[in-house]
Amino acid sequence: MNPDLAIARRAKLKPIVEIATKLGIPEAQIEPYGRHKAKISRSFLQSIEDRPPGKLVLVTAMSPPPAGGGKTTTSVGLSDALCQLGKRSIVCLREPSLGPCFGLKGGAAGGGHSQVVPMEDINLHFTGDFHAIASAHNLLAAMIDNSIHHGNPAALDLRRVSWRRVMDMNDRALRAITVGMGGPANGFPRESGFDIVPASEVMAILCLAESAEDLRRRLAEIVVGRTRDERLVRAGELEAAGAMAALLKDAILPNLVQTLENNPAILHGGPFANIAHGCNSVIATRSALRLADFVVTEAGFGADLGAEKFLDIKCRQSGLRPDVAVVVATLPALRYQGGASAKALHQPDPAAVRAGLRNLRRHLENLRGLFGLPCVVALNRFDSDTQEELALVSALGEECGVPVVSATHWADGGAGALPLAEAVLGQINHHESPARLLYPDEMPLTEKLDCVARKVYGADGISTNDSINRQIAALETGGFGKLPVCIAKTQFSFSTEPAAVGLADGHTLKIREIRLSAGAGFVVAICGDIMTMPGLPRTPAACGIDVDEHGLVAGLS
């Protein structure tokens, strides 16, 4: 059995009512989903709106290797450590997607002795939020084709319908499809495709909405396509927003669970950072800040993707600002970024670590210099670590003026992250200036893309074509020029080439597609070969997942 699953199975979970009581949430103000998970009621969330917020800790990372770097595990361990220090702390995370669970990356409930539980429920269907988001998204898709079938009153140009369908599974065969085949009764044939649920604009809207009312307003603003004369057609014109909001009435409520140490955890929303904005919901983060002195949250993948979007999209729209950034690094990640083979990442290689430090250094320089965030490096420990390699990371920290703290939370839970928690508290106590955003709203879209490319990715600029330039110009003319940009690209490199590890000097940001997310409030630039519908690897994790005769799931990680 996978060690993470075995540890989770041995956990002594408390009834979710006790976890809620620890936060001051009355039993009548939660909506239980079984004994160990619940949604926090709308009325309670409204009752705490005037409370002063706590401190926000953003956990991000250097560019990861294929197996990841342990951001969720570090987030959970850090929050448990803060609780051990007598602080009132909540870890606030995204929900896992079924795609990675059955694909390559595995689940997203943490690992070892730093997990959120019930792990099996969280990694599979949880409270049904992803299903609700997929249903709302696909309802709109069905209403679009139904409107076209019944006379097309919105005058949609079939060549310019931009709303695709979604499912929460990696299925490359559905990336490009033809719908409406089979004769007049089935509608009009047109090209379309599927994205994975974490890439859905409905997911982004749920995670950026301030309230149920704001959610419905944003849903109505979704642009589904254009007419022949380039007029935008929105979901509101198709009268779809109300029904979509009805499907999401429970999904908009944050989910309360617990860590292995019976400390509170809120999980809500789950956009990927390599193809979306990579942050949990504003409602969850803001609610947690009103319930605790410290909230530990994460942004997906490396700081170039997750942290930049957390700040330039989520913080820009919500007014939230993190007080400190924890940058997770591992020696396997440093070896990978230093050129070591993916098959040799757990073999000591000081030369590769030394070369990989360039990647970590740039992330630190970005967070501190561009965004004004104090940083702590959390060195997530592995058995294969050597003292020589650890010393190299410590030396970089001293050179940059950033604390580097070894953490053993995977093996030791919160106790293994106590030095990390103390370093985080020290940085918060000595830093008062709010984090900055990278660019102003007024900057044109092309300049925003170029700004992120040059300043964050270290690129020489962006690469577009005439079609992309026309799309951007049309967005500017249409009044969308003040929106932030959401760059979809590989997580393994600063560039659009996954194999260009380290700093990837001399590259350009290759933009191949522009998508407008008017309801979410940003413009997506799809770069390189990144896909908004991932595929499964040669041997998917699903091959090792099963159910035994007692109904227990085996093989989850």
C-alpha positions as CSV (number, residue, x, y, z in Angstrom):
1,M,0.0,0.0,0.0
2,N,1.2,3.5,-0.8
3,P,2.7,5.0,2.4
4,D,0.6,8.2,2.2
5,L,-2.6,6.1,2.1
6,A,-1.4,3.8,4.9
7,I,-0.7,6.8,7.1
8,A,-4.1,8.4,6.3
9,R,-5.9,5.1,7.1
10,R,-4.3,5.1,10.6
11,A,-5.4,8.6,11.4
12,K,-7.8,9.2,14.2
13,L,-10.1,11.7,12.8
14,K,-12.3,13.9,14.9
15,P,-15.9,14.5,14.0
16,I,-16.1,17.6,11.7
17,V,-18.4,19.2,14.3
18,E,-15.4,19.4,16.7
19,I,-13.2,20.9,14.1
20,A,-15.8,23.6,13.4
21,T,-16.2,24.2,17.1
22,K,-12.5,24.8,17.4
23,L,-13.0,27.7,14.9
24,G,-16.0,29.0,16.6
25,I,-18.4,27.8,14.0
26,P,-21.7,26.5,15.6
27,E,-22.9,23.0,14.6
28,A,-26.0,24.5,13.1
29,Q,-23.8,26.6,10.7
30,I,-22.1,23.7,8.9
31,E,-23.6,21.3,6.4
32,P,-22.0,17.9,7.0
33,Y,-21.1,15.5,4.2
34,G,-20.7,12.5,6.4
35,R,-18.8,12.6,9.7
36,H,-15.5,14.2,8.5
37,K,-16.2,16.8,5.9
38,A,-18.7,19.7,5.7
39,K,-19.5,22.9,4.0
40,I,-19.6,26.2,5.9
41,S,-23.0,27.8,5.7
42,R,-23.7,31.0,3.7
43,S,-25.2,32.7,6.8
44,F,-22.2,32.1,8.9
45,L,-19.8,33.4,6.2
46,Q,-21.9,36.6,6.1
47,S,-21.9,36.9,9.9
48,I,-18.0,37.1,10.0
49,E,-17.5,39.6,7.2
50,D,-16.6,42.5,9.5
51,R,-13.9,40.6,11.5
52,P,-10.3,41.8,11.1
53,P,-8.2,39.5,8.9
54,G,-5.2,37.5,10.1
55,K,-1.9,37.1,8.3
56,L,-1.6,35.4,4.9
57,V,1.3,33.0,4.2
58,L,1.7,32.1,0.5
59,V,3.4,28.8,-0.2
60,T,5.0,28.6,-3.7
61,A,8.0,26.8,-5.1
62,M,10.9,26.7,-7.5
63,S,10.3,25.1,-10.9
64,P,9.3,21.5,-10.1
65,P,10.5,18.1,-11.4
66,P,7.8,15.8,-12.9
67,A,6.8,14.3,-9.5
68,G,6.3,17.8,-7.9
69,G,8.1,19.4,-5.0
70,G,5.7,19.1,-2.0
71,K,4.0,22.4,-1.8
72,T,0.8,20.9,-0.4
73,T,2.7,18.8,2.1
74,T,4.7,21.8,3.2
75,S,1.5,23.9,3.5
76,V,-0.1,21.4,5.8
77,G,3.0,20.8,7.8
78,L,3.6,24.6,8.3
79,S,0.0,25.1,9.4
80,D,0.3,22.2,11.9
81,A,3.5,23.7,13.2
82,L,2.0,27.1,13.7
83,C,-0.8,25.4,15.7
84,Q,1.9,23.6,17.8
85,L,3.3,27.0,18.5
86,G,0.0,28.1,19.9
87,K,-1.1,30.1,16.9
88,R,-4.6,29.9,15.5
89,S,-3.9,28.6,11.9
90,I,-5.9,27.3,9.0
91,V,-4.4,25.7,5.9
92,C,-6.4,26.8,2.9
93,L,-5.9,24.7,-0.3
94,R,-7.3,23.8,-3.7
95,E,-9.4,20.6,-4.3
96,P,-7.7,17.8,-6.3
97,S,-8.7,17.0,-9.9
98,L,-9.5,13.5,-10.9
99,G,-7.2,13.9,-14.0
100,P,-3.9,14.0,-12.1
101,C,-5.2,11.4,-9.5
102,F,-5.5,8.9,-12.3
103,G,-2.7,10.3,-14.4
104,L,0.9,11.1,-13.5
105,K,1.0,13.6,-10.6
106,G,-1.3,11.8,-8.2
107,G,-3.6,13.4,-5.6
108,A,-3.3,16.7,-3.8
109,A,-4.0,16.0,-0.2
110,G,-0.4,16.3,1.0
111,G,1.8,13.4,2.0
112,G,3.3,11.4,4.8
113,H,2.4,12.9,8.2
114,S,1.4,16.2,6.7
115,Q,-1.9,15.5,5.0
116,V,-5.5,16.7,4.9
117,V,-8.0,14.0,5.5
118,P,-10.2,12.0,4.7
119,M,-7.6,11.5,2.0
120,E,-9.6,9.1,-0.2
121,D,-12.7,11.3,-0.2
122,I,-10.7,14.4,-0.9
123,N,-8.9,12.9,-3.9
124,L,-12.0,11.3,-5.4
125,H,-15.4,12.9,-5.5
126,F,-15.1,15.0,-2.2
127,T,-18.3,17.1,-1.9
128,G,-19.1,17.2,-5.6
129,D,-17.8,20.7,-6.4
130,F,-16.0,19.6,-9.5
131,H,-19.1,17.8,-10.8
132,A,-21.2,20.8,-10.2
133,I,-18.7,23.0,-12.1
134,A,-18.6,20.6,-15.0
135,S,-22.4,20.4,-15.0
136,A,-22.8,24.2,-15.1
137,H,-20.2,24.5,-17.8
138,N,-21.7,21.8,-20.0
139,L,-25.2,23.2,-19.4
140,L,-24.1,26.4,-21.1
141,A,-22.6,24.4,-23.9
142,A,-25.9,22.5,-24.4
143,M,-27.9,25.7,-24.4
144,I,-25.6,27.2,-27.0
145,D,-26.2,24.4,-29.4
146,N,-29.9,24.3,-28.6
147,S,-30.2,28.0,-29.4
148,I,-28.4,27.4,-32.7
149,H,-30.7,24.5,-33.5
150,H,-33.9,26.5,-32.7
151,G,-33.3,29.4,-35.1
152,N,-30.1,30.9,-33.6
153,P,-31.8,34.0,-32.2
154,A,-28.5,35.3,-30.9
155,A,-27.1,35.1,-34.5
156,L,-24.0,33.2,-33.4
157,D,-21.5,32.5,-36.1
158,L,-20.9,28.8,-36.0
159,R,-17.2,29.4,-36.9
160,R,-16.8,31.7,-33.9
161,V,-18.4,29.7,-31.1
162,S,-15.6,29.7,-28.4
163,W,-17.3,27.8,-25.6
164,R,-16.0,24.3,-25.4
165,R,-17.1,21.4,-23.1
166,V,-15.3,20.0,-20.1
167,M,-14.7,16.8,-18.1
168,D,-12.6,16.1,-15.1
169,M,-10.4,13.5,-16.7
170,N,-7.3,13.5,-18.9
171,D,-8.5,12.5,-22.3
172,R,-6.4,13.7,-25.3
173,A,-8.9,12.1,-27.8
174,L,-11.4,14.8,-26.9
175,R,-9.2,17.8,-27.4
176,A,-10.6,18.5,-30.9
177,I,-14.0,17.1,-31.9
178,T,-16.9,17.7,-34.2
179,V,-20.4,18.1,-32.7
180,G,-23.8,18.0,-34.3
181,M,-23.2,15.0,-36.6
182,G,-26.0,12.6,-37.6
183,G,-28.5,14.8,-39.4
184,P,-30.8,17.8,-38.9
185,A,-32.3,16.4,-35.6
186,N,-28.8,16.6,-33.9
187,G,-28.1,20.3,-34.7
188,F,-25.5,21.9,-37.0
189,P,-22.1,20.3,-37.4
190,R,-19.2,22.4,-36.1
191,E,-15.8,22.0,-34.7
192,S,-15.3,22.1,-30.9
193,G,-13.4,20.3,-28.1
194,F,-13.0,19.5,-24.5
195,D,-10.9,21.1,-21.7
196,I,-10.3,19.6,-18.3
197,V,-12.5,21.1,-15.5
198,P,-9.7,22.9,-13.8
199,A,-9.3,25.0,-17.0
200,S,-13.0,25.9,-17.1
201,E,-13.9,29.6,-16.9
202,V,-16.7,28.5,-14.5
203,M,-14.0,27.1,-12.2
204,A,-12.1,30.5,-12.4
205,I,-15.3,32.4,-11.7
206,L,-16.2,30.2,-8.7
207,C,-12.7,30.9,-7.3
208,L,-12.7,34.6,-7.9
209,A,-16.3,35.4,-7.0
210,E,-16.9,37.5,-3.8
211,S,-20.4,36.2,-3.2
212,A,-23.3,34.2,-4.7
213,E,-24.5,37.4,-6.3
214,D,-21.1,38.1,-7.8
215,L,-21.0,34.5,-9.0
216,R,-24.2,34.9,-11.0
217,R,-23.2,38.3,-12.4
218,R,-19.9,36.8,-13.6
219,L,-21.6,33.8,-15.2
220,A,-23.8,36.1,-17.2
221,E,-20.7,37.9,-18.5
222,I,-19.2,34.7,-20.0
223,V,-18.5,35.3,-23.7
224,V,-19.5,32.2,-25.7
225,G,-18.8,33.4,-29.2
226,R,-19.4,36.1,-31.8
227,T,-21.8,37.0,-34.5
228,R,-20.7,37.5,-38.1
229,D,-20.3,41.2,-37.5
230,E,-18.1,40.4,-34.4
231,R,-20.7,41.3,-31.8
232,L,-20.0,39.4,-28.5
233,V,-22.6,36.9,-27.4
234,R,-22.7,36.3,-23.6
235,A,-24.3,33.6,-21.4
236,G,-26.7,36.1,-20.1
237,E,-28.2,36.6,-23.6
238,L,-28.8,32.9,-23.8
239,E,-30.6,33.1,-20.3
240,A,-28.2,30.4,-18.9
241,A,-26.7,32.2,-15.9
242,G,-29.5,31.6,-13.5
243,A,-29.6,27.8,-14.1
244,M,-25.8,27.7,-13.9
245,A,-25.8,29.5,-10.6
246,A,-28.5,27.1,-9.3
247,L,-26.1,24.2,-10.1
248,L,-23.4,26.0,-8.2
249,K,-25.4,27.1,-5.1
250,D,-23.7,24.5,-2.8
251,A,-20.4,24.4,-4.7
252,I,-19.7,28.1,-3.8
253,L,-19.6,27.2,-0.1
254,P,-16.1,26.3,1.2
255,N,-15.3,22.8,2.4
256,L,-14.1,22.2,6.0
257,V,-11.9,19.2,6.7
258,Q,-8.9,18.5,9.0
259,T,-5.2,17.7,9.0
260,L,-3.8,14.5,10.4
261,E,-3.1,16.5,13.6
262,N,-6.8,17.5,13.8
263,N,-6.3,21.1,12.8
264,P,-8.7,22.9,10.5
265,A,-8.3,22.9,6.7
266,I,-10.5,24.6,4.2
267,L,-10.4,23.2,0.6
268,H,-12.3,25.0,-2.2
269,G,-11.8,25.2,-5.9
270,G,-9.1,23.8,-8.0
271,P,-7.8,25.6,-11.1
272,F,-4.4,24.4,-12.4
273,A,-1.6,27.0,-12.5
274,N,-0.1,25.7,-15.8
275,I,-3.3,26.2,-17.7
276,A,-5.4,28.5,-15.4
277,H,-4.9,30.9,-12.4
278,G,-3.9,28.2,-9.9
279,C,-5.4,29.5,-6.7
280,N,-8.2,28.4,-4.3
281,S,-11.3,30.5,-3.9
282,V,-11.3,34.1,-2.7
283,I,-14.3,33.2,-0.5
284,A,-12.3,30.4,1.2
285,T,-9.2,32.5,1.7
286,R,-11.1,35.5,3.0
287,S,-13.2,33.4,5.3
288,A,-10.2,31.6,6.7
289,L,-8.5,35.0,7.4
290,R,-11.5,36.0,9.5
291,L,-11.4,32.8,11.5
292,A,-7.7,32.5,12.2
293,D,-4.5,34.5,13.1
294,F,-2.6,32.8,10.3
295,V,-3.8,31.3,7.0
296,V,-1.4,29.2,5.0
297,T,-2.4,28.9,1.3
298,E,-0.6,27.7,-1.8
299,A,-0.3,28.7,-5.5
300,G,0.2,26.0,-8.0
301,F,3.6,24.9,-9.5
302,G,6.5,27.3,-9.5
303,A,6.4,30.9,-8.4
304,D,6.6,32.0,-12.1
305,L,3.2,30.5,-12.7
306,G,1.3,30.2,-9.4
307,A,2.6,33.1,-7.3
308,E,2.5,35.5,-10.2
309,K,-1.1,34.7,-10.9
310,F,-2.0,34.6,-7.2
311,L,-0.8,38.2,-7.0
312,D,-1.6,39.7,-10.4
313,I,-5.1,38.0,-10.8
314,K,-6.4,36.9,-7.4
315,C,-4.9,39.7,-5.3
316,R,-5.6,42.3,-7.9
317,Q,-9.3,41.4,-8.0
318,S,-9.9,40.7,-4.3
319,G,-7.6,43.2,-2.5
320,L,-5.9,40.4,-0.6
321,R,-2.1,40.6,-0.1
322,P,0.2,37.9,1.3
323,D,2.5,38.8,4.2
324,V,5.3,36.4,3.4
325,A,6.1,33.8,0.7
326,V,7.5,30.3,1.5
327,V,9.4,29.0,-1.5
328,V,9.6,25.2,-1.4
329,A,12.8,23.7,-2.8
330,T,14.0,20.1,-2.8
331,L,17.3,18.6,-3.8
332,P,15.6,16.4,-6.5
333,A,14.1,19.6,-8.0
334,L,17.5,21.4,-7.9
335,R,19.2,18.4,-9.5
336,Y,16.5,18.3,-12.2
337,Q,16.8,22.1,-12.9
338,G,20.6,21.5,-13.0
339,G,20.3,19.0,-15.8
340,A,20.1,15.7,-14.0
341,S,18.1,12.9,-15.6
342,A,14.6,12.5,-14.3
343,K,15.5,8.9,-13.5
344,A,18.5,10.0,-11.3
345,L,16.9,12.7,-9.2
346,H,17.3,10.8,-5.9
347,Q,21.0,10.2,-6.5
348,P,23.5,12.7,-5.0
349,D,24.8,15.2,-7.6
350,P,26.4,18.3,-6.1
351,A,27.2,19.7,-9.6
352,A,23.6,19.5,-10.7
353,V,22.4,21.1,-7.5
354,R,24.9,23.9,-7.9
355,A,23.6,24.5,-11.5
356,G,20.0,24.2,-10.4
357,L,20.4,26.9,-7.8
358,R,20.1,29.5,-10.6
359,N,16.4,28.5,-10.9
360,L,15.8,29.0,-7.2
361,R,17.7,32.2,-7.2
362,R,15.5,33.7,-9.9
363,H,12.3,32.8,-8.1
364,L,13.6,34.5,-5.0
365,E,14.7,37.6,-6.9
366,N,11.3,37.8,-8.6
367,L,9.3,37.5,-5.4
368,R,11.4,39.9,-3.4
369,G,12.4,42.4,-6.1
370,L,9.3,42.4,-8.4
371,F,6.6,41.8,-5.8
372,G,8.2,43.0,-2.6
373,L,7.5,39.8,-0.7
374,P,9.8,38.6,2.2
375,C,10.7,35.0,1.6
376,V,11.7,31.9,3.4
377,V,13.1,28.8,1.6
378,A,11.6,25.6,2.9
379,L,14.0,22.8,2.0
380,N,11.7,19.8,1.9
381,R,14.0,16.9,3.0
382,F,14.5,13.6,1.3
383,D,16.5,10.5,2.4
384,S,18.8,11.0,-0.6
385,D,19.9,14.5,0.5
386,T,23.6,14.9,1.3
387,Q,25.2,17.4,3.6
388,E,27.4,18.8,0.8
389,E,24.3,19.5,-1.3
390,L,22.4,21.0,1.6
391,A,25.3,23.3,2.3
392,L,25.1,24.7,-1.2
393,V,21.4,25.7,-0.7
394,S,22.2,27.3,2.7
395,A,25.0,29.3,1.1
396,L,22.6,30.6,-1.6
397,G,20.2,31.7,1.2
398,E,23.0,33.6,3.0
399,E,24.1,35.2,-0.3
400,C,20.5,36.3,-1.0
401,G,19.6,37.3,2.6
402,V,16.8,34.7,2.7
403,P,16.4,32.1,5.6
404,V,16.8,28.5,4.4
405,V,15.1,26.1,6.7
406,S,15.2,22.3,6.4
407,A,11.9,20.7,7.1
408,T,11.0,17.1,7.8
409,H,7.2,17.5,8.0
410,W,6.6,14.5,5.7
411,A,8.2,12.2,8.3
412,D,7.5,14.2,11.4
413,G,4.3,16.2,10.8
414,G,4.0,19.6,12.3
415,A,7.0,19.0,14.6
416,G,9.2,18.7,11.5
417,A,8.2,22.2,10.4
418,L,8.6,24.1,13.7
419,P,11.8,25.8,12.6
420,L,10.1,26.8,9.3
421,A,7.1,28.2,11.3
422,E,9.4,30.2,13.5
423,A,11.3,31.6,10.4
424,V,7.9,32.6,8.8
425,L,6.8,34.4,12.0
426,G,10.1,36.2,12.1
427,Q,9.7,37.4,8.5
428,I,6.2,38.6,9.1
429,N,7.1,40.4,12.3
430,H,9.9,42.4,10.5
431,H,8.0,43.3,7.3
432,E,5.1,45.7,7.1
433,S,5.0,46.8,3.4
434,P,2.2,45.3,1.3
435,A,3.1,43.1,-1.7
436,R,3.1,44.8,-5.1
437,L,1.5,43.9,-8.3
438,L,3.7,43.5,-11.4
439,Y,1.9,45.8,-13.8
440,P,-0.9,48.4,-13.7
441,D,-4.4,47.8,-15.1
442,E,-3.9,50.5,-17.7
443,M,-1.0,48.8,-19.4
444,P,-2.0,47.4,-22.8
445,L,-2.4,43.6,-23.1
446,T,0.6,43.0,-25.3
447,E,2.8,45.0,-22.9
448,K,1.4,43.0,-19.9
449,L,2.3,39.8,-21.7
450,D,5.8,41.1,-22.5
451,C,6.2,42.4,-19.0
452,V,5.6,38.9,-17.4
453,A,7.7,37.3,-20.1
454,R,10.7,39.6,-19.6
455,K,10.5,40.3,-15.8
456,V,9.3,37.0,-14.5
457,Y,10.4,34.4,-17.1
458,G,13.7,36.2,-18.1
459,A,12.6,36.0,-21.8
460,D,13.8,38.3,-24.5
461,G,10.1,39.1,-25.3
462,I,7.0,37.5,-26.7
463,S,6.4,35.8,-30.0
464,T,3.0,36.2,-31.7
465,N,1.6,36.1,-35.3
466,D,-0.8,38.3,-37.2
467,S,-3.9,36.4,-36.0
468,I,-2.9,36.7,-32.3
469,N,-2.2,40.4,-32.8
470,R,-5.6,40.9,-34.4
471,Q,-7.3,39.1,-31.5
472,I,-5.5,41.3,-28.9
473,A,-6.3,44.4,-30.8
474,A,-10.0,43.4,-30.9
475,L,-10.0,42.8,-27.1
476,E,-8.5,46.2,-26.6
477,T,-11.1,47.8,-28.8
478,G,-13.8,45.8,-27.1
479,G,-13.0,47.3,-23.7
480,F,-11.0,44.3,-22.2
481,G,-7.6,45.9,-22.3
482,K,-7.5,46.6,-18.6
483,L,-7.8,42.9,-17.6
484,P,-4.9,41.0,-16.2
485,V,-3.3,38.2,-18.2
486,C,-3.2,34.5,-17.3
487,I,-0.4,32.7,-19.1
488,A,-0.8,29.0,-19.7
489,K,2.6,27.3,-20.2
490,T,4.7,24.4,-19.1
491,Q,5.5,24.3,-15.3
492,F,8.8,22.7,-15.7
493,S,10.7,25.6,-17.1
494,F,10.7,29.4,-17.2
495,S,10.3,29.1,-21.0
496,T,7.7,27.4,-23.1
497,E,10.0,24.4,-23.6
498,P,9.7,21.8,-20.8
499,A,13.3,20.6,-21.3
500,A,14.8,24.0,-21.0
501,V,15.7,23.7,-17.3
502,G,17.6,26.2,-15.2
503,L,17.2,29.7,-16.4
504,A,16.3,29.0,-20.1
505,D,18.3,32.1,-21.2
506,G,17.7,33.6,-24.6
507,H,14.1,32.3,-25.1
508,T,10.9,34.0,-26.2
509,L,7.4,33.4,-24.9
510,K,5.7,31.7,-27.8
511,I,2.0,32.6,-27.7
512,R,-0.2,30.4,-29.9
513,E,-3.8,31.2,-28.8
514,I,-5.7,34.0,-27.0
515,R,-8.9,33.2,-25.0
516,L,-11.1,35.8,-23.3
517,S,-12.4,34.9,-19.9
518,A,-14.7,37.9,-19.5
519,G,-16.7,36.5,-16.5
520,A,-13.5,35.5,-14.6
521,G,-11.9,38.9,-15.5
522,F,-8.7,37.9,-17.3
523,V,-7.3,37.1,-20.7
524,V,-5.6,33.7,-21.2
525,A,-2.5,33.4,-23.4
526,I,-1.9,29.8,-24.3
527,C,1.8,29.3,-25.0
528,G,4.1,26.6,-26.5
529,D,2.7,23.1,-26.6
530,I,0.7,23.3,-23.3
531,M,-2.7,21.6,-23.5
532,T,-5.9,22.7,-21.7
533,M,-6.9,19.0,-21.9
534,P,-4.0,16.9,-20.6
535,G,-3.3,13.4,-21.7
536,L,-2.5,10.3,-19.6
537,P,1.1,9.0,-19.4
538,R,2.1,5.6,-20.9
539,T,1.4,3.9,-17.5
540,P,-1.3,6.0,-15.8
541,A,-1.7,5.9,-12.0
542,A,-5.1,4.5,-12.7
543,C,-3.4,1.2,-13.5
544,G,-2.5,0.8,-9.9
545,I,-5.8,1.9,-8.3
546,D,-8.3,-0.7,-7.2
547,V,-11.0,-1.5,-4.6
548,D,-10.6,-4.5,-2.2
549,E,-13.3,-6.9,-0.9
550,H,-14.0,-4.5,2.0
551,G,-14.7,-1.5,-0.3
552,L,-11.4,0.2,0.5
553,V,-9.5,2.0,-2.3
554,A,-5.9,0.9,-2.9
555,G,-3.2,2.7,-4.9
556,L,-4.2,6.3,-4.3
557,S,-1.2,8.7,-3.8
